[in-house]
Amino acid sequence: MNIKNKNFYELSATSLAGKEIAMEQYQGKIILVVNTASKCGLTPQYEGLEKLYQTYKDRGLVVLGFPCNQFGNQEPGDKKEIEEGCLINYGVSFPMFDKVEVNGENAHPIFKFLKSKLRGILGSDIKWNFTKFLIDAEGKPYKRFAPITKPEKIAPYIEKLLHVAQPIKTSPVNEKV
């Protein structure tokens, strides 16, 4: 099946702990997928991503981090080094996955899918670390953000999607007979 015709929930990825994770486990959540790197000028965005996660996780947001070494060799470490760097330096508690490629023939299927649905300003390829993809609660890619977009600038879009995803609470109407 062509990756473009797939559904996000049909995809999976390997966690840093080596466990295969089906994206269907995030069904019904707002998802922010980010390609990360620990030795990049944008690495401090981990802090903002963690803050977004902590702020909205109880309302249905999950942030998924995918380390990538395709840009300037800025993620050279192994799983243990990546995990320690994320936790010790930035207190990352959101799910982190195994190192992936995001461009080219060996690009991970999740990034092939996201790039097929949301192009960047200069085409579909990812240009640098910390490109972010926001996915709605139905698994539809919603918006792509440039690497320089700070996580806090994404909050209004998350709020909008969380509002749309939440069932509207109505109070029973007392009808007079």
PENOR-V573437 format. One line per field, one symbol per residue. ss: DSSP state (2 for helix, 1 for strand, 0 for the rest). psi: psi as a letter, one per 40 degrees, with the letter a starting at -180 (. if undefined). Layout:
ss = ???
psi = ???
//
This chain:
ss = 002220022201111000011122220001111111000000002222222222222220111111110000000000222222222222000001111100000000222222222001001000000001111000001111100000222222222222222000000000000
psi = hhddeiideeiiihideehhhheeeeheihhhhhhiiefieededddddddddddedeeeihhhhgihfehffegeiadddddddddddefheihiiihiieiadeiidddddddddhiadfadihdiifhihhhieeehhdihhidehiddeedddddddddddhihhiiihhhh.
//
